[in-house]
């Protein structure tokens, strides 16, 4: 039995290494295709940047591998879910504020880079998601490969407490989405005020001098909250096991896929700003990921209710 576990562990390590290197290469190729490499003349030591790029690729691979391995889904359905997660968190939600505040950051961020970043993110998502699903052996359909006989795939073992199908009345969806939007706004403001600004210190005033928050900033954050929830839903529905596994997966995905990008030294942000943002984003997203799963899983049984609606 120990030999079997050792072999499985070694195999998993090899898979993670292969996917880490593959992701590193895919990101480099995507940058070339999108034209980012030619438009970015970095002053950062290439060796140091490469080391951090390898580290972030490893972190991305770990947090994406977890839900893939623990997923009940397989094939292109799983590939699509992972691709949407990668693009939604790493690119769309990461860059949306850059787009909104571009007129204030025009001296820092080249406007021509923005569409290229969106293209690069799409290429990475499209290329890496099927590769990751295939490497972890989830491209095949369970019913043709005996996976339905695995006790862990028994629906009775999924979210014993409340079910992971997220079937609930529309009224519950309304108040839960409203609550999560409010919570996200409070988390956004609190972590910015009490985590980011103190950590950034004097660099905050220097870097964000003249930055004015538009009056609709809270509406933007409410919209972002709903996008975060939409990205969490497929993860919750695909995961095996108790609800906390989905909570952990969502929290890690939210935290690492966005936060780890700030580990890489760059010319756009001073180190003090970059690292303060890293702590702020990683911690706040980790917390909000847990909250999303907890709120969505919390529901009263409504068996037989005709107004229950299943999303996705």
LOMARDREN-286635 format. One record per residue (C-alpha): residue number from 0; chain; x, z, y. Coordinates in pm, whole numbers, always signed. Example, Ala and Ser with C-alpha at 12.3 -4.5 7.8 and 13.67 -1.06 7.14 Angstrom:
BEGIN
R;k;c;px;pz;py
R;0;A;+1230;+780;-450
R;1;A;+1367;+714;-106
REM end
This chain:
BEGIN
R;k;c;px;pz;py
R;0;A;+0;+0;+0
R;1;A;+285;+83;+238
R;2;A;+441;-258;+170
R;3;A;+115;-427;+265
R;4;A;+96;-229;+591
R;5;A;+460;-303;+668
R;6;A;+410;-673;+607
R;7;A;+100;-673;+827
R;8;A;+288;-492;+1105
R;9;A;+580;-734;+1090
R;10;A;+344;-1030;+1093
R;11;A;+165;-889;+1399
R;12;A;+496;-837;+1583
R;13;A;+595;-1198;+1509
R;14;A;+260;-1324;+1635
R;15;A;+294;-1125;+1960
R;16;A;+647;-1257;+2016
R;17;A;+540;-1617;+1949
R;18;A;+241;-1589;+2183
R;19;A;+448;-1418;+2454
R;20;A;+704;-1699;+2455
R;21;A;+429;-1961;+2434
R;22;A;+248;-1810;+2734
R;23;A;+573;-1801;+2931
R;24;A;+628;-2170;+2861
R;25;A;+265;-2261;+2931
R;26;A;+278;-2087;+3269
R;27;A;+596;-2274;+3360
R;28;A;+447;-2607;+3251
R;29;A;+123;-2533;+3439
R;30;A;+322;-2460;+3755
R;31;A;+498;-2795;+3723
R;32;A;+174;-2985;+3664
R;33;A;-2;-2810;+3952
R;34;A;+291;-2880;+4181
R;35;A;+364;-2514;+4251
R;36;A;+730;-2526;+4154
R;37;A;+812;-2788;+4416
R;38;A;+617;-2613;+4691
R;39;A;+756;-2265;+4628
R;40;A;+1114;-2203;+4737
R;41;A;+1165;-1846;+4630
R;42;A;+1447;-1627;+4755
R;43;A;+1410;-1403;+4448
R;44;A;+1692;-1409;+4193
R;45;A;+1570;-1649;+3918
R;46;A;+1711;-1422;+3647
R;47;A;+1516;-1122;+3776
R;48;A;+1200;-1327;+3825
R;49;A;+1236;-1461;+3471
R;50;A;+1268;-1112;+3325
R;51;A;+953;-995;+3501
R;52;A;+771;-1314;+3398
R;53;A;+861;-1238;+3036
R;54;A;+738;-881;+3075
R;55;A;+405;-987;+3223
R;56;A;+359;-1253;+2954
R;57;A;+410;-981;+2694
R;58;A;+155;-753;+2862
R;59;A;-97;-1036;+2893
R;60;A;-50;-1123;+2526
R;61;A;-105;-763;+2414
R;62;A;-428;-708;+2607
R;63;A;-570;-1049;+2509
R;64;A;-475;-1008;+2143
R;65;A;-667;-681;+2108
R;66;A;-1019;-821;+2168
R;67;A;-934;-1136;+1970
R;68;A;-829;-934;+1666
R;69;A;-1126;-698;+1695
R;70;A;-1378;-974;+1768
R;71;A;-1677;-1059;+1549
R;72;A;-1673;-1404;+1706
R;73;A;-1452;-1688;+1594
R;74;A;-1385;-2056;+1655
R;75;A;-1456;-2225;+1987
R;76;A;-1705;-1959;+2093
R;77;A;-1422;-1707;+2097
R;78;A;-1186;-1958;+2259
R;79;A;-1433;-2014;+2543
R;80;A;-1480;-1640;+2597
R;81;A;-1103;-1581;+2616
R;82;A;-1051;-1882;+2846
R;83;A;-1319;-1757;+3085
R;84;A;-1160;-1411;+3084
R;85;A;-814;-1548;+3159
R;86;A;-929;-1774;+3439
R;87;A;-1187;-1532;+3577
R;88;A;-954;-1234;+3609
R;89;A;-608;-1385;+3654
R;90;A;-707;-1666;+3889
R;91;A;-1059;-1658;+4033
R;92;A;-1096;-1288;+4113
R;93;A;-726;-1258;+4196
R;94;A;-733;-1538;+4454
R;95;A;-1082;-1512;+4599
R;96;A;-974;-1256;+4860
R;97;A;-675;-1473;+4951
R;98;A;-919;-1753;+5027
R;99;A;-1143;-1523;+5229
R;100;A;-860;-1377;+5436
R;101;A;-653;-1695;+5455
R;102;A;-690;-1729;+5831
R;103;A;-525;-1389;+5869
R;104;A;-250;-1465;+5616
R;105;A;-168;-1821;+5722
R;106;A;+181;-1713;+5830
R;107;A;+239;-1561;+5486
R;108;A;+53;-1787;+5243
R;109;A;+78;-2166;+5259
R;110;A;-285;-2295;+5253
R;111;A;-174;-2588;+5035
R;112;A;-78;-2343;+4760
R;113;A;-432;-2213;+4709
R;114;A;-586;-2513;+4526
R;115;A;-264;-2545;+4324
R;116;A;-298;-2183;+4209
R;117;A;-653;-2253;+4089
R;118;A;-534;-2561;+3900
R;119;A;-245;-2371;+3743
R;120;A;-480;-2094;+3628
R;121;A;-716;-2342;+3469
R;122;A;-432;-2509;+3277
R;123;A;-305;-2175;+3146
R;124;A;-654;-2071;+3034
R;125;A;-726;-2402;+2861
R;126;A;-393;-2416;+2677
R;127;A;-336;-2052;+2585
R;128;A;-682;-1943;+2471
R;129;A;-711;-2177;+2167
R;130;A;-349;-2106;+2074
R;131;A;-403;-1728;+2081
R;132;A;-724;-1752;+1878
R;133;A;-553;-1981;+1624
R;134;A;-241;-1765;+1588
R;135;A;-456;-1460;+1517
R;136;A;-648;-1652;+1251
R;137;A;-983;-1660;+1430
R;138;A;-1034;-2035;+1462
R;139;A;-1200;-2046;+1121
R;140;A;-1564;-1947;+1080
R;141;A;-1619;-1623;+895
R;142;A;-1897;-1750;+669
R;143;A;-1665;-2010;+519
R;144;A;-1373;-1773;+465
R;145;A;-1531;-1461;+330
R;146;A;-1509;-1265;+653
R;147;A;-1873;-1172;+619
R;148;A;-1773;-950;+328
R;149;A;-1544;-738;+547
R;150;A;-1712;-399;+600
R;151;A;-1592;-404;+961
R;152;A;-1805;-713;+1020
R;153;A;-2123;-535;+909
R;154;A;-2359;-528;+1209
R;155;A;-2447;-170;+1116
R;156;A;-2096;-66;+1218
R;157;A;-2122;-213;+1568
R;158;A;-2200;+24;+1855
R;159;A;-2393;+269;+1641
R;160;A;-2499;+463;+1948
R;161;A;-2676;+192;+2148
R;162;A;-2603;-152;+2008
R;163;A;-2368;-407;+2158
R;164;A;-2615;-691;+2198
R;165;A;-2700;-562;+2548
R;166;A;-3069;-620;+2487
R;167;A;-3269;-431;+2746
R;168;A;-3559;-478;+2986
R;169;A;-3495;-678;+3301
R;170;A;-3566;-365;+3505
R;171;A;-3267;-194;+3340
R;172;A;-3043;-490;+3419
R;173;A;-3151;-473;+3784
R;174;A;-3074;-107;+3838
R;175;A;-2755;-118;+3633
R;176;A;-2617;-416;+3823
R;177;A;-2710;-253;+4152
R;178;A;-2546;+72;+4047
R;179;A;-2228;-104;+3934
R;180;A;-2208;-298;+4261
R;181;A;-2228;+29;+4457
R;182;A;-1973;+197;+4230
R;183;A;-1731;-93;+4268
R;184;A;-1755;-80;+4647
R;185;A;-1683;+294;+4639
R;186;A;-1389;+243;+4402
R;187;A;-1256;-43;+4617
R;188;A;-1270;+162;+4936
R;189;A;-1145;+486;+4780
R;190;A;-842;+339;+4604
R;191;A;-752;+134;+4909
R;192;A;-772;+435;+5137
R;193;A;-628;+707;+4915
R;194;A;-393;+515;+4685
R;195;A;-275;+191;+4843
R;196;A;-230;+291;+5206
R;197;A;-40;+618;+5136
R;198;A;+185;+443;+4882
R;199;A;+255;+149;+5115
R;200;A;+343;+381;+5403
R;201;A;+481;+216;+5717
R;202;A;+493;-121;+5539
R;203;A;+113;-130;+5551
R;204;A;+101;-139;+5931
R;205;A;+378;-397;+5947
R;206;A;+239;-631;+5682
R;207;A;-129;-614;+5775
R;208;A;-88;-596;+6151
R;209;A;-387;-766;+6316
R;210;A;-591;-783;+5994
R;211;A;-960;-728;+6067
R;212;A;-1218;-676;+5796
R;213;A;-1517;-911;+5839
R;214;A;-1858;-741;+5862
R;215;A;-1963;-896;+5529
R;216;A;-1668;-755;+5332
R;217;A;-1892;-513;+5140
R;218;A;-2122;-796;+5037
R;219;A;-1818;-984;+4909
R;220;A;-1711;-683;+4704
R;221;A;-2064;-646;+4565
R;222;A;-2050;-1010;+4455
R;223;A;-1708;-951;+4297
R;224;A;-1855;-653;+4111
R;225;A;-2119;-876;+3954
R;226;A;-1850;-1123;+3848
R;227;A;-1652;-839;+3688
R;228;A;-1965;-736;+3497
R;229;A;-2029;-1094;+3385
R;230;A;-1674;-1110;+3248
R;231;A;-1720;-779;+3064
R;232;A;-2041;-882;+2887
R;233;A;-1886;-1123;+2631
R;234;A;-1613;-870;+2552
R;235;A;-1873;-602;+2483
R;236;A;-2077;-835;+2265
R;237;A;-1782;-966;+2063
R;238;A;-1615;-635;+1981
R;239;A;-1640;-455;+1647
R;240;A;-1641;-80;+1616
R;241;A;-1767;+201;+1842
R;242;A;-1839;+149;+2209
R;243;A;-1508;+301;+2323
R;244;A;-1319;+6;+2172
R;245;A;-1505;-230;+2401
R;246;A;-1443;+13;+2688
R;247;A;-1071;+16;+2618
R;248;A;-1057;-364;+2582
R;249;A;-1244;-425;+2909
R;250;A;-1042;-164;+3099
R;251;A;-711;-311;+2980
R;252;A;-818;-669;+3049
R;253;A;-936;-585;+3401
R;254;A;-630;-375;+3475
R;255;A;-344;-574;+3321
R;256;A;-459;-934;+3369
R;257;A;-485;-878;+3743
R;258;A;-244;-593;+3809
R;259;A;+57;-711;+3609
R;260;A;+91;-1019;+3830
R;261;A;+205;-781;+4104
R;262;A;+504;-669;+3897
R;263;A;+682;-999;+3961
R;264;A;+905;-990;+4273
R;265;A;+793;-1246;+4530
R;266;A;+856;-1364;+4883
R;267;A;+494;-1331;+4994
R;268;A;+482;-950;+4976
R;269;A;+749;-689;+5050
R;270;A;+824;-469;+4749
R;271;A;+654;-166;+4906
R;272;A;+329;-359;+4954
R;273;A;+348;-531;+4615
R;274;A;+410;-213;+4415
R;275;A;+148;-16;+4608
R;276;A;-101;-291;+4533
R;277;A;+2;-282;+4168
R;278;A;-76;+89;+4135
R;279;A;-401;+47;+4330
R;280;A;-527;-256;+4137
R;281;A;-417;-143;+3792
R;282;A;-567;+204;+3823
R;283;A;-891;+107;+3998
R;284;A;-963;-183;+3763
R;285;A;-889;+32;+3458
R;286;A;-1137;+292;+3580
R;287;A;-1402;+35;+3672
R;288;A;-1369;-135;+3333
R;289;A;-1460;+188;+3158
R;290;A;-1748;+247;+3398
R;291;A;-1891;-102;+3340
R;292;A;-1902;-57;+2963
R;293;A;-2040;+297;+2987
R;294;A;-2320;+196;+3225
R;295;A;-2414;-116;+3030
R;296;A;-2415;+63;+2695
R;297;A;-2632;+345;+2828
R;298;A;-2989;+253;+2749
R;299;A;-3301;+398;+2601
R;300;A;-3431;+232;+2283
R;301;A;-3695;-31;+2356
R;302;A;-3775;-157;+2007
R;303;A;-4071;-384;+2009
R;304;A;-4078;-422;+2386
R;305;A;-4172;-778;+2479
R;306;A;-3988;-757;+2810
R;307;A;-3649;-701;+2652
R;308;A;-3418;-985;+2738
R;309;A;-3090;-1076;+2573
R;310;A;-2826;-1221;+2801
R;311;A;-2580;-1486;+2687
REM end
